[in-house]
Amino acid sequence: MRDRPLINYIVENGKFKDDMFVNVTICNIPESLVREFLRTVVNPSYPGISQAIQDLMKKETQKQKKLDTVLE
């Protein structure tokens, strides 16, 4: 299966328009860093860690696309 660009899955308002979600396992992250991330980023701003990671991924993707546009 070929990878499809992320833009195929997101509509204008930032909601996902497909229901193909994946589970991700992230290894080798210090527990202290996870606790700090939960305390400083997730708990004050998000209902859970999945929502925080999704939002951060979207923001970083958009930021990189803007950088790529400037460099072209």
Secondary structure, 3 states (H helix, E strand, C coil): CCCCCHHHHECCCCCECCCCCCCCCCCCCCHHHHHHHHHHHHHHHCCCHHHHHHHHHHHHHHHHHHHHHHHC
